[in-house]
Amino acid sequence: MPSKSERGKWKIQLSFEMIGLYVNMATILKRQNEVFNRLSKINKKYRAVKISDIGCFEIKYDDINRVVFETGTSREIINIFFRRIDDKVALSRNAIYYDFKAFHSYSESFVRLLTKTVEIYDTDKSVSYVLSALLDYYENYQVTYWYALFECSIDNIDIQDELYDYCKKIKYGLEQLIIFHLNMYDEDGLNVKSVIEIIINQWILIKTSWILAESRAQLIFRLFREFDNRIKCINEIVYDIYALERDGIKVDNLFMPLYGASMLAMYASPVLEYFDIKKDIKVGYARIGFHDLLPLELSVDYIKADETKIAPAKYLAELKEGFKGRITLVIDDNVGYGMTINCCKKMIELYDGTCYTRTAETSWDKIFQSDIALTIDYPGIFSYLRYTQQQEYIEHLKNKAVYTREFEYKKNDRYIDTTKIDRGELNNIQIERMKREYEIKQQLDVVDFSLGMEVITCLNRINIDILNGKCTADETLDIIKTIEDSLDKHMEICIVDLNKSIYGESSNEINTYLLHYPNRLWVAGGIMSLSEAETLIQSGAKGVVIGSAIYRDGNVDVDMVKELINQLGKDRVYFSLDYLGENIVVRGFEEMTRIKLANILQIFETLKCNVNVILVDVDASKNNATVDFERILRIKREYEHISFYYGGNLTDYGQVRRLNNSEIGAILGKNYIKRR
């Protein structure tokens, strides 16, 4: 038995080890927060310009005009690359984005435009979105050609080495350009001369190798990739590393089956460098995709025998050596029928490696409803989005003058449903990974491209009205369970204290809810002063909704509104304007006033701080009247400096989408709760 002094030494040693562990953990968490904050800024920046599933976003036409003027580019050339919607806005892509040969014919003019725009950006950051769109074009052009060259080198043994050398050079230059593109998101400084040199060298490489590849390369089918959104790619790589670390897995390789994940394959190394995370991870790829497996007759059983069909000989040797004895994460664009991921997993295991699987856009319904003999280890950070739907976007972009996000699958079919998880043949680890997916998405502040309502900078919220301790929509409702179910789906929740609103005194256990769910619930109802609002926030409220308190002597108390915004912060206070016809109603819909809704909105507009205003149609709320969308949208158009939300008899997700597509948040209440 160890002596007392020896036991003391052990305790001291263990204490130092524990301190070291805590310090190390704190360092890791600090580093993660730095990464997430940086990622969050990028997401917010592109959410603000309404980036879509396919990576197309809106650009101010004034910014395009500035580039036109300063570069001396003809208006005809500009109109080829940007689709104009109206006098204010253009889209970042036009049909030529998806036509390699058409774009190639304009490549000389485009390179001139791109290099001159880089020079402008060096002194004028306001053209950043224009430059970003041009870089999207140039990256797409290079990735399309790079993959065609990669595929061509596999199929043409006689010139394989020469073509593969071009592949390596193009890939290296493209990754350098992507690093510049990533730095742009932070509006960092740049070495103009170096960037322009890369742009020109890449163009020369393509022109030179084109002589070898033009008659042999496949450039028709490969014009459209499913996972072709730079912001998605960035989120995906950061999430993957975080998810693996969280589960205690040290990954050595990332592997992307081409063609669907080719943009992701190009972005992986630059993203790891940009965020300064896991630089020792190797990024691999090969021609193993659903559309390749069939004509190439690749299969899980014969992948080793047919390996020369997936990569050039030189690169294949590197892959095999890299897999051996190491952990590889395979990232595919979606599950499909499971063929691609099954094939990749089998290949890596045959080469003596360990494999985890992951899809960027996950078709969970197919897993649960088909005979797929595989379930991926990590769920998708984005909901269900298939290439057939994306093709509709493209056709719409080509043929219509208006941009829309209406091409959607039913919302309920595209969420990960916990009841399905429990019924599926998943192990406990997989179930937990799926359930935590939305928590991670929220922490990284990821743009959910799969739902139009999530893309726009507006908030959708569930109101739970409580009177005498019970929910007025359903007195039998378990409020705690409803809160937990809603939080699991990452819905915003507001507890409306009707006792306080109607009687001036609460008999509801608001503080109990706030204690259980700190900084996760909003509170509304009868908040009459700044001090009451501050007390609620100190007690754990995420924010407050103010109604009757802002009126004094038949008008708005502007000083109080300003004080609430200044003291609490604009994003922690919402002002609810309950109206019946043209007039404001107060005290829980009980008292009609002579105050006009239009007058209040004009006062809020003069504040010019994008104050958050909730429009509540009392008639629609109390009497189930039809939602007056024309009035709501007209109000939205009239007031530029107000962020609008609407509540009152919303009955289906189509109505929610209609509001969200006009940047109006939806307040859901009794209809949502009753139909849960």
KAQUIKA-V371472 format. One record per helix or strand of 3 or more residues. SS is the DSSP state (helix for helix, strand for strand). FROM is the first residue (numbers start at 1). TO is the last residue. If there is no record, write none. Layout:
SS,FROM,TO  SS,FROM,TO
This chain:
helix,4,47  strand,58,60  helix,61,71  helix,75,81  strand,89,91  helix,95,98  helix,100,105  helix,107,123  helix,125,155  helix,157,185  helix,192,213  helix,221,223  helix,230,246  strand,253,257  helix,262,274  strand,282,286  helix,290,296  helix,307,309  helix,313,323  strand,327,332  helix,339,350  strand,354,359  helix,364,369  helix,387,399  helix,411,413  helix,418,423  helix,428,435  helix,437,443  helix,452,455  strand,461,467  helix,479,488  strand,492,497  helix,498,503  helix,510,516  strand,521,524  helix,530,538  strand,541,546  helix,548,550  helix,558,568  helix,570,572  strand,573,580  strand,583,586  strand,591,596  helix,597,607  strand,611,617  helix,618,623  helix,629,638  strand,642,647  helix,653,660  strand,665,668  helix,670,674
